[in-house]
Structures are given as structure tokens and as C-alpha cells.
Amino acid sequence: MIYTIKNVGKNNIDISDGVWGEAQVAKMDNYVWDETGFKPQNFAMALAGNEGITVLLSSDEHPVTATKTEFNSEVCEDSCLEVFMNANPEHDNRYFNFEISASGALLVGFGSGRYDRNNIFDVDPEIFHVETNVDDDGWCAKIFIPYEFLESRYGMKIGRQFKGNFYKCGDNTPIPHFGTWAPVVAPEPDYHRPECFGTFVIE
């Protein structure tokens, strides 16, 4: 699967900015572990500027669970939207997981797999400009991912083609659910499957 990130020359794009109309829409509608029939409709969009990528994620999930408030808390237990990406796939097998609770709490991790990774604490979470909006129709989350931050972890300049996936989950919500953009092959819910990542291409 391929997702094209259009370069619109803007950074840290606001949730309500009309430029989102230019973004490709990715549906997180693969519910490979569904046991309840609860399948919120979830969408992801991403646009690039000269300093980074802004990702906008949304879901019509209702009701919304938003209990986590601390940076790098277990946000996947809440209503949660996520983007995973390896921004240097030709040279490094490590990838980032950016996970956002409906409360606006953010978790950022980095490593090569579920058991070989660490949450990143030596960064000011304000650089990601996370915003969320919750209403009767569901909720959305925005995150800005600076190229400088990505390159600081890989130790080199990144290219224009990434590997990654978009996810929706809610481990401890009234009805747990697990939606993905690129299908994941695993016997139980597991988003740390880089072998199942799709491709992100920046125009």
C-alpha cells in the first residue's frame, strides 16, 4: 500500500486549515482482530512542508475515553490514534511510534520492534504541536513531526520515502477495537509489525 504525502509548503498545519482538502485520505478500516462488530470509521491525512510533516487523524468513535494526561503514559488504553513510521528504511530498521490520546496526551517511542525500543523522554513534547478536538461526531488529533527530530535520531539526513502505518485503538475503552490502514498479519492485536508497514512517499 502506498500513501502519498503532498508537499504544500506549510508546517504545523492547523486542524481547521482548508489546505487539508489537498491531502490524500487513508482509511484505517482493516479490523483484522474484530470480535465485537464495533468498527469506528477512521481516517488519516498527511501533508509536508519544508520543516516537517503534519498528520491529521480522525475517528467517529463515540463515546470517547480520555483519561491519560502525562507525556509517554499508556495512551493506547484510551481512545487513541497513532502513526508509526520508519523515516530511513534504506539504512535503519528502527521506527517511531507516535500515539495520541483523545485528551491530547502523546507517547513517542523509537526502536526496531516491540521489545527493542524505548520511549523518548529527552525531547520537549511541545515541538510536536499536538492538538485534539472532541465533539458529538467523534474526535481528531493533529501532530507535527519535524524532519530535524527524525534526523537527530537516525544520525543522518532522511529521504522522501518512508515505511509506516496509521492505527486506531482503544484497549480499555467500553468496546476495545483495533483498526489499521495497512493490514497487519498477527494472531492478536499487535501494531509493532514493521514487516506489514505500507509506504509513505513525499511528493
NUMIVEX-592277 format. One record per residue: chain; residue in one letter; residue number from 0; x, y, z of N, C-alpha, C, O in turn. Coordinates in steps of 0.02 Angstrom, whole numbers. Example, Ala and Ser with C-alpha at 12.3 -4.5 7.8 and 13.67 -1.06 7.14 Angstrom:
2
(A; a; 0; (660; -284; 390); (615; -225; 390); (660; -165; 390); (712; -166; 423)),
(A; s; 1; (642; -112; 354); (684; -53; 357); (645; 2; 394); (670; 57; 402)),
***
This chain:
203
(A; m; 0; (42; -60; 0); (0; 0; 0); (44; 62; 0); (96; 63; 32)),
(A; i; 1; (22; 113; -36); (61; 174; -42); (18; 234; -22); (-39; 240; -45)),
(A; y; 2; (45; 277; 20); (12; 339; 38); (57; 397; 17); (116; 400; 36)),
(A; t; 3; (30; 442; -24); (68; 499; -49); (58; 560; -5); (1; 582; 6)),
(A; i; 4; (112; 588; 19); (111; 648; 61); (127; 708; 17); (184; 717; -5)),
(A; k; 5; (78; 749; 4); (88; 807; -39); (126; 862; -3); (112; 876; 56)),
(A; n; 6; (174; 892; -37); (211; 948; -8); (174; 1013; -25); (172; 1034; -83)),
(A; v; 7; (145; 1044; 26); (107; 1105; 16); (145; 1166; 41); (119; 1222; 39)),
(A; g; 8; (206; 1155; 65); (248; 1211; 86); (228; 1242; 152); (251; 1296; 170)),
(A; k; 9; (185; 1207; 190); (164; 1233; 255); (184; 1184; 310); (184; 1124; 300)),
(A; n; 10; (201; 1212; 368); (221; 1172; 426); (170; 1181; 482); (137; 1232; 487)),
(A; n; 11; (164; 1130; 524); (119; 1133; 582); (50; 1159; 562); (28; 1212; 586)),
(A; i; 12; (18; 1123; 518); (-46; 1144; 490); (-102; 1134; 540); (-109; 1081; 570)),
(A; d; 13; (-142; 1185; 549); (-197; 1183; 598); (-251; 1133; 576); (-261; 1121; 517)),
(A; i; 14; (-285; 1106; 626); (-338; 1057; 612); (-390; 1084; 563); (-414; 1048; 520)),
(A; s; 15; (-407; 1148; 570); (-461; 1177; 529); (-438; 1208; 464); (-478; 1238; 429)),
(A; d; 16; (-374; 1203; 448); (-347; 1234; 387); (-377; 1202; 325); (-380; 1141; 319)),
(A; g; 17; (-400; 1243; 278); (-430; 1219; 217); (-383; 1180; 172); (-406; 1144; 127)),
(A; v; 18; (-318; 1185; 184); (-269; 1150; 141); (-275; 1074; 149); (-249; 1037; 107)),
(A; w; 19; (-308; 1051; 202); (-317; 979; 210); (-358; 950; 153); (-355; 889; 141)),
(A; g; 20; (-394; 991; 117); (-431; 968; 59); (-387; 942; 4); (-410; 908; -42)),
(A; e; 21; (-322; 958; 6); (-274; 935; -44); (-242; 869; -25); (-205; 841; -65)),
(A; a; 22; (-255; 844; 35); (-221; 784; 59); (-256; 720; 36); (-318; 718; 31)),
(A; q; 23; (-217; 669; 23); (-245; 603; 11); (-275; 577; 76); (-247; 589; 130)),
(A; v; 24; (-331; 542; 72); (-364; 515; 131); (-350; 440; 135); (-364; 403; 88)),
(A; a; 25; (-324; 419; 191); (-312; 347; 204); (-364; 323; 254); (-374; 354; 306)),
(A; k; 26; (-396; 267; 240); (-445; 239; 286); (-412; 186; 330); (-379; 141; 306)),
(A; m; 27; (-422; 193; 395); (-399; 142; 442); (-458; 95; 454); (-489; 96; 508)),
(A; d; 28; (-474; 54; 404); (-535; 15; 407); (-523; -60; 406); (-569; -99; 394)),
(A; n; 29; (-461; -81; 418); (-446; -152; 425); (-452; -172; 498); (-412; -152; 540)),
(A; y; 30; (-503; -211; 513); (-514; -235; 582); (-502; -310; 584); (-549; -350; 590)),
(A; v; 31; (-439; -329; 579); (-423; -400; 572); (-434; -439; 637); (-439; -500; 636)),
(A; w; 32; (-438; -404; 694); (-448; -439; 757); (-518; -425; 786); (-528; -432; 846)),
(A; d; 33; (-565; -406; 744); (-631; -386; 769); (-667; -445; 801); (-673; -499; 772)),
(A; e; 34; (-691; -434; 862); (-731; -484; 897); (-798; -456; 921); (-840; -492; 947)),
(A; t; 35; (-808; -391; 911); (-867; -358; 939); (-913; -328; 886); (-972; -316; 899)),
(A; g; 36; (-887; -317; 825); (-926; -283; 774); (-923; -207; 779); (-952; -172; 737)),
(A; f; 37; (-887; -182; 830); (-880; -109; 836); (-821; -86; 793); (-763; -101; 808)),
(A; k; 38; (-838; -51; 739); (-787; -31; 691); (-794; 44; 674); (-825; 61; 624)),
(A; p; 39; (-767; 87; 717); (-770; 158; 701); (-739; 172; 633); (-694; 137; 610)),
(A; q; 40; (-765; 224; 599); (-734; 246; 537); (-677; 294; 554); (-687; 344; 589)),
(A; n; 41; (-618; 278; 529); (-558; 316; 547); (-521; 336; 483); (-518; 299; 435)),
(A; f; 42; (-493; 397; 486); (-459; 423; 427); (-392; 455; 447); (-385; 480; 503)),
(A; a; 43; (-345; 454; 401); (-280; 486; 411); (-263; 528; 350); (-277; 509; 293)),
(A; m; 44; (-233; 586; 363); (-208; 629; 310); (-140; 656; 331); (-128; 666; 391)),
(A; a; 45; (-96; 668; 283); (-31; 696; 298); (-11; 744; 243); (-23; 731; 184)),
(A; l; 46; (19; 800; 263); (45; 850; 216); (115; 870; 239); (130; 871; 298)),
(A; a; 47; (156; 887; 190); (226; 905; 206); (239; 979; 194); (208; 1011; 152)),
(A; g; 48; (287; 1005; 233); (314; 1071; 223); (390; 1066; 218); (416; 1011; 211)),
(A; n; 49; (424; 1122; 222); (497; 1119; 217); (531; 1100; 282); (591; 1087; 283)),
(A; e; 50; (492; 1097; 337); (522; 1081; 402); (495; 1016; 432); (522; 993; 482)),
(A; g; 51; (443; 988; 403); (416; 927; 431); (350; 906; 401); (327; 936; 352)),
(A; i; 52; (321; 856; 431); (258; 827; 408); (204; 838; 461); (216; 826; 520)),
(A; t; 53; (146; 861; 440); (88; 866; 485); (41; 809; 470); (22; 798; 412)),
(A; v; 54; (20; 773; 521); (-26; 717; 513); (-91; 733; 550); (-90; 755; 608)),
(A; l; 55; (-147; 723; 516); (-213; 733; 545); (-249; 666; 545); (-259; 636; 492)),
(A; l; 56; (-270; 644; 604); (-303; 580; 612); (-373; 592; 641); (-381; 636; 683)),
(A; s; 57; (-422; 554; 620); (-490; 565; 645); (-528; 499; 652); (-512; 450; 618)),
(A; s; 58; (-578; 500; 695); (-620; 441; 706); (-690; 464; 727); (-698; 514; 761)),
(A; d; 59; (-740; 425; 706); (-808; 440; 729); (-826; 400; 792); (-885; 391; 808)),
(A; e; 60; (-775; 375; 826); (-785; 338; 889); (-827; 378; 938); (-817; 438; 948)),
(A; h; 61; (-874; 344; 970); (-916; 376; 1021); (-945; 321; 1065); (-973; 272; 1039)),
(A; p; 62; (-940; 329; 1132); (-910; 385; 1168); (-834; 381; 1166); (-805; 330; 1148)),
(A; v; 63; (-803; 436; 1186); (-730; 442; 1186); (-703; 433; 1257); (-731; 461; 1304)),
(A; t; 64; (-650; 395; 1263); (-616; 385; 1327); (-552; 426; 1327); (-510; 418; 1283)),
(A; a; 65; (-544; 471; 1376); (-486; 516; 1378); (-464; 526; 1450); (-482; 575; 1483)),
(A; t; 66; (-425; 479; 1475); (-403; 482; 1545); (-328; 498; 1552); (-308; 524; 1604)),
(A; k; 67; (-289; 483; 1502); (-216; 493; 1506); (-199; 567; 1494); (-227; 598; 1449)),
(A; t; 68; (-154; 593; 1534); (-135; 663; 1526); (-59; 673; 1524); (-36; 726; 1502)),
(A; e; 69; (-20; 624; 1545); (52; 632; 1550); (87; 612; 1485); (65; 566; 1451)),
(A; f; 70; (142; 646; 1469); (184; 628; 1412); (211; 558; 1422); (237; 541; 1476)),
(A; n; 71; (206; 517; 1371); (229; 448; 1371); (192; 403; 1422); (220; 353; 1445)),
(A; s; 72; (131; 420; 1438); (88; 375; 1476); (57; 324; 1427); (66; 330; 1367)),
(A; e; 73; (22; 274; 1454); (-4; 220; 1412); (-67; 243; 1375); (-123; 223; 1391)),
(A; v; 74; (-57; 286; 1325); (-113; 317; 1290); (-154; 267; 1250); (-212; 281; 1234)),
(A; c; 75; (-125; 209; 1232); (-162; 160; 1193); (-220; 131; 1232); (-265; 99; 1202)),
(A; e; 76; (-221; 141; 1297); (-278; 117; 1337); (-339; 162; 1329); (-395; 141; 1341)),
(A; d; 77; (-327; 224; 1309); (-381; 272; 1295); (-405; 265; 1223); (-383; 221; 1187)),
(A; s; 78; (-452; 308; 1204); (-466; 318; 1133); (-402; 346; 1103); (-378; 399; 1125)),
(A; c; 79; (-373; 312; 1054); (-306; 328; 1032); (-300; 324; 956); (-327; 279; 924)),
(A; l; 80; (-264; 372; 928); (-247; 374; 857); (-171; 375; 851); (-138; 409; 890)),
(A; e; 81; (-144; 339; 801); (-71; 329; 800); (-44; 331; 729); (-78; 312; 681)),
(A; v; 82; (18; 354; 723); (56; 346; 661); (124; 318; 679); (159; 344; 722)),
(A; f; 83; (142; 264; 645); (208; 233; 653); (246; 247; 588); (218; 245; 534)),
(A; m; 84; (312; 262; 594); (350; 273; 533); (424; 259; 541); (455; 277; 591)),
(A; n; 85; (451; 226; 491); (523; 221; 483); (542; 270; 429); (527; 259; 370)),
(A; a; 86; (573; 325; 448); (589; 379; 401); (656; 369; 367); (678; 412; 329)),
(A; n; 87; (689; 312; 379); (754; 298; 349); (760; 224; 332); (809; 192; 352)),
(A; p; 88; (711; 196; 296); (708; 123; 288); (766; 93; 249); (779; 33; 256)),
(A; e; 89; (801; 132; 209); (856; 104; 170); (919; 92; 212); (963; 54; 193)),
(A; h; 90; (922; 126; 270); (983; 123; 310); (972; 101; 382); (1021; 88; 418)),
(A; d; 91; (910; 95; 404); (897; 83; 475); (831; 47; 483); (782; 63; 449)),
(A; n; 92; (827; -3; 527); (764; -38; 537); (724; -12; 595); (672; -41; 613)),
(A; r; 93; (747; 42; 626); (710; 71; 683); (654; 117; 658); (660; 149; 606)),
(A; y; 94; (600; 118; 695); (543; 159; 677); (515; 195; 738); (528; 176; 795)),
(A; f; 95; (478; 248; 725); (446; 288; 778); (374; 266; 785); (341; 248; 736)),
(A; n; 96; (348; 268; 846); (276; 264; 857); (254; 328; 892); (277; 344; 947)),
(A; f; 97; (209; 364; 859); (178; 424; 887); (105; 406; 902); (66; 392; 857)),
(A; e; 98; (88; 407; 967); (21; 386; 989); (-12; 443; 1027); (19; 472; 1072)),
(A; i; 99; (-74; 459; 1009); (-108; 517; 1038); (-175; 497; 1067); (-217; 468; 1032)),
(A; s; 100; (-185; 512; 1131); (-249; 501; 1163); (-297; 558; 1146); (-275; 612; 1127)),
(A; a; 101; (-361; 545; 1153); (-410; 598; 1141); (-401; 657; 1189); (-426; 711; 1175)),
(A; s; 102; (-366; 646; 1244); (-351; 700; 1291); (-296; 746; 1266); (-285; 800; 1293)),
(A; g; 103; (-259; 723; 1214); (-201; 761; 1189); (-136; 736; 1217); (-84; 764; 1201)),
(A; a; 104; (-137; 684; 1259); (-75; 655; 1285); (-40; 618; 1229); (-71; 584; 1188)),
(A; l; 105; (26; 624; 1228); (67; 596; 1174); (117; 546; 1201); (147; 557; 1254)),
(A; l; 106; (127; 491; 1165); (181; 444; 1178); (224; 440; 1115); (198; 435; 1060)),
(A; v; 107; (290; 443; 1125); (337; 438; 1069); (388; 384; 1086); (423; 388; 1136)),
(A; g; 108; (392; 333; 1043); (440; 280; 1053); (484; 271; 991); (468; 297; 937)),
(A; f; 109; (540; 235; 999); (587; 226; 944); (625; 160; 954); (651; 148; 1009)),
(A; g; 110; (627; 119; 903); (663; 56; 908); (647; 12; 849); (611; 33; 803)),
(A; s; 111; (674; -49; 848); (666; -94; 791); (607; -142; 798); (589; -176; 750)),
(A; g; 112; (577; -145; 857); (520; -190; 867); (488; -178; 934); (509; -134; 972)),
(A; r; 113; (437; -217; 950); (401; -208; 1012); (446; -213; 1073); (440; -175; 1121)),
(A; y; 114; (492; -260; 1071); (533; -274; 1131); (603; -243; 1126); (645; -255; 1169)),
(A; d; 115; (615; -206; 1073); (680; -174; 1064); (669; -100; 1048); (684; -77; 993)),
(A; r; 116; (641; -64; 1098); (626; 6; 1087); (620; 40; 1154); (612; 8; 1206)),
(A; n; 117; (623; 106; 1152); (616; 146; 1213); (572; 206; 1199); (573; 233; 1144)),
(A; n; 118; (534; 227; 1248); (500; 291; 1243); (552; 347; 1247); (601; 342; 1284)),
(A; i; 119; (540; 400; 1210); (587; 456; 1206); (566; 509; 1256); (512; 538; 1251)),
(A; f; 120; (608; 522; 1305); (594; 572; 1356); (637; 635; 1348); (619; 688; 1373)),
(A; d; 121; (694; 629; 1312); (739; 686; 1307); (720; 732; 1249); (762; 750; 1207)),
(A; v; 122; (656; 749; 1247); (631; 794; 1195); (573; 834; 1226); (536; 808; 1267)),
(A; d; 123; (567; 896; 1206); (511; 938; 1229); (451; 919; 1186); (451; 932; 1126)),
(A; p; 124; (398; 890; 1216); (340; 869; 1176); (307; 927; 1140); (267; 916; 1094)),
(A; e; 125; (321; 988; 1160); (291; 1046; 1127); (312; 1052; 1054); (278; 1084; 1014)),
(A; i; 126; (370; 1021; 1035); (392; 1027; 965); (344; 992; 918); (345; 1005; 857)),
(A; f; 127; (302; 949; 944); (255; 911; 902); (188; 946; 893); (147; 925; 852)),
(A; h; 128; (176; 998; 931); (116; 1040; 923); (52; 997; 920); (10; 1008; 876)),
(A; v; 129; (45; 950; 965); (-14; 906; 965); (-77; 946; 981); (-77; 987; 1028)),
(A; e; 130; (-129; 934; 943); (-195; 962; 957); (-247; 907; 949); (-239; 863; 908)),
(A; t; 131; (-299; 910; 990); (-355; 864; 981); (-421; 903; 984); (-424; 957; 1013)),
(A; n; 132; (-471; 875; 954); (-537; 905; 956); (-589; 850; 963); (-590; 803; 923)),
(A; v; 133; (-631; 854; 1014); (-682; 803; 1027); (-750; 835; 1023); (-762; 888; 1053)),
(A; d; 134; (-796; 805; 985); (-865; 830; 983); (-912; 770; 978); (-891; 713; 986)),
(A; d; 135; (-976; 784; 967); (-1026; 731; 966); (-1017; 682; 908); (-1045; 627; 909)),
(A; d; 136; (-979; 702; 857); (-969; 660; 798); (-906; 618; 802); (-891; 579; 756)),
(A; g; 137; (-868; 625; 857); (-805; 588; 863); (-749; 633; 884); (-758; 678; 925)),
(A; w; 138; (-689; 621; 857); (-633; 662; 878); (-577; 659; 826); (-575; 615; 783)),
(A; c; 139; (-531; 706; 832); (-473; 707; 787); (-411; 729; 825); (-416; 760; 879)),
(A; a; 140; (-354; 714; 797); (-290; 732; 827); (-241; 753; 772); (-239; 724; 718)),
(A; k; 141; (-203; 805; 788); (-152; 829; 741); (-84; 826; 774); (-77; 840; 834)),
(A; i; 142; (-33; 807; 735); (36; 808; 760); (82; 833; 704); (74; 814; 646)),
(A; f; 143; (129; 875; 723); (181; 898; 677); (246; 861; 693); (268; 862; 750)),
(A; i; 144; (276; 829; 643); (336; 789; 654); (394; 823; 617); (398; 817; 556)),
(A; p; 145; (438; 857; 653); (493; 893; 620); (545; 846; 590); (563; 796; 620)),
(A; y; 146; (568; 863; 529); (622; 824; 499); (684; 825; 544); (719; 774; 550)),
(A; e; 147; (697; 881; 576); (756; 887; 619); (755; 836; 675); (806; 807; 693)),
(A; f; 148; (696; 825; 703); (689; 775; 756); (703; 705; 729); (740; 666; 760)),
(A; l; 149; (674; 688; 672); (685; 622; 643); (759; 611; 628); (786; 558; 645)),
(A; e; 150; (790; 660; 598); (860; 653; 578); (907; 650; 639); (960; 619; 635)),
(A; s; 151; (887; 681; 694); (929; 679; 753); (932; 609; 782); (982; 591; 814)),
(A; r; 152; (881; 568; 772); (881; 500; 798); (915; 451; 751); (947; 403; 773)),
(A; y; 153; (909; 463; 686); (943; 419; 639); (1016; 439; 628); (1057; 399; 604)),
(A; g; 154; (1032; 501; 645); (1101; 523; 637); (1120; 537; 565); (1179; 537; 548)),
(A; m; 155; (1071; 549; 523); (1085; 564; 453); (1022; 595; 421); (968; 592; 449)),
(A; k; 156; (1032; 623; 363); (976; 654; 327); (931; 600; 300); (954; 548; 276)),
(A; i; 157; (866; 612; 304); (818; 562; 281); (798; 576; 209); (808; 631; 184)),
(A; g; 158; (769; 526; 177); (747; 533; 108); (674; 553; 102); (646; 583; 148)),
(A; r; 159; (645; 536; 46); (575; 555; 32); (527; 495; 34); (467; 503; 23)),
(A; q; 160; (554; 436; 49); (511; 377; 52); (519; 343; 119); (574; 323; 139)),
(A; f; 161; (463; 336; 155); (462; 306; 221); (423; 240; 219); (391; 225; 168)),
(A; k; 162; (426; 203; 273); (382; 147; 284); (341; 162; 346); (366; 193; 393)),
(A; g; 163; (278; 141; 347); (238; 158; 406); (166; 133; 402); (146; 99; 355)),
(A; n; 164; (128; 152; 453); (58; 133; 457); (20; 183; 499); (49; 219; 540)),
(A; f; 165; (-46; 185; 490); (-91; 225; 531); (-135; 177; 570); (-157; 125; 544)),
(A; y; 166; (-149; 194; 633); (-186; 149; 676); (-239; 185; 718); (-233; 244; 733)),
(A; k; 167; (-290; 148; 736); (-341; 169; 784); (-349; 113; 835); (-356; 55; 816)),
(A; c; 168; (-348; 131; 899); (-358; 79; 950); (-391; 110; 1012); (-402; 171; 1016)),
(A; g; 169; (-406; 67; 1058); (-437; 88; 1121); (-439; 27; 1167); (-492; -4; 1175)),
(A; d; 170; (-382; 11; 1196); (-376; -52; 1234); (-424; -57; 1292); (-453; -110; 1305)),
(A; n; 171; (-433; -1; 1328); (-476; -2; 1388); (-537; 42; 1380); (-563; 69; 1430)),
(A; t; 172; (-560; 50; 1320); (-622; 87; 1307); (-682; 40; 1318); (-672; -20; 1325)),
(A; p; 173; (-743; 67; 1321); (-800; 23; 1332); (-804; -36; 1284); (-824; -91; 1304)),
(A; i; 174; (-784; -25; 1221); (-781; -80; 1173); (-711; -78; 1140); (-701; -38; 1094)),
(A; p; 175; (-664; -118; 1162); (-597; -117; 1132); (-601; -131; 1057); (-641; -171; 1034)),
(A; h; 176; (-557; -96; 1019); (-558; -101; 946); (-489; -86; 920); (-449; -52; 952)),
(A; f; 177; (-474; -113; 860); (-407; -107; 832); (-412; -103; 756); (-420; -153; 722)),
(A; g; 178; (-407; -41; 730); (-411; -30; 658); (-343; -9; 630); (-304; 25; 663)),
(A; t; 179; (-330; -30; 568); (-267; -13; 536); (-278; 11; 464); (-329; -4; 434)),
(A; w; 180; (-229; 48; 438); (-230; 66; 367); (-201; 8; 326); (-238; -24; 289)),
(A; a; 181; (-137; -6; 333); (-108; -64; 301); (-125; -126; 343); (-115; -124; 404)),
(A; p; 182; (-150; -179; 313); (-168; -238; 352); (-109; -266; 391); (-52; -266; 366)),
(A; v; 183; (-123; -291; 450); (-71; -321; 492); (-86; -396; 500); (-143; -415; 515)),
(A; v; 184; (-35; -436; 489); (-42; -508; 497); (-13; -528; 565); (48; -527; 574)),
(A; a; 185; (-56; -545; 612); (-35; -564; 679); (-93; -600; 713); (-151; -584; 698)),
(A; p; 186; (-80; -647; 757); (-134; -685; 788); (-175; -645; 838); (-232; -663; 854)),
(A; e; 187; (-148; -590; 863); (-183; -547; 910); (-161; -475; 897); (-112; -464; 862)),
(A; p; 188; (-198; -426; 925); (-181; -356; 911); (-107; -341; 925); (-83; -350; 980)),
(A; d; 189; (-73; -317; 873); (-1; -301; 878); (16; -252; 823); (20; -270; 765)),
(A; y; 190; (27; -189; 843); (44; -138; 793); (119; -135; 779); (140; -102; 732)),
(A; h; 191; (158; -168; 820); (231; -168; 810); (250; -224; 762); (285; -272; 780)),
(A; r; 192; (227; -217; 701); (240; -265; 648); (267; -227; 587); (231; -218; 538)),
(A; p; 193; (330; -204; 590); (357; -164; 535); (357; -201; 468); (359; -169; 415)),
(A; e; 194; (356; -268; 470); (354; -305; 407); (287; -295; 371); (281; -312; 312)),
(A; c; 195; (237; -268; 405); (172; -255; 375); (162; -181; 357); (108; -163; 333)),
(A; f; 196; (212; -140; 368); (205; -68; 353); (192; -58; 278); (215; -96; 236)),
(A; g; 197; (153; -6; 264); (146; 18; 197); (201; 68; 181); (249; 74; 218)),
(A; t; 198; (194; 103; 125); (244; 151; 103); (216; 221; 104); (161; 233; 79)),
(A; f; 199; (253; 268; 132); (237; 339; 130); (286; 373; 82); (346; 364; 89)),
(A; v; 200; (260; 410; 33); (303; 444; -15); (288; 519; -13); (230; 539; -22)),
(A; i; 201; (339; 559; -1); (331; 632; -2); (342; 657; -72); (395; 644; -102)),
(A; e; 202; (293; 693; -99); (299; 719; -167); (355; 770; -173); (367; 797; -227)),
***
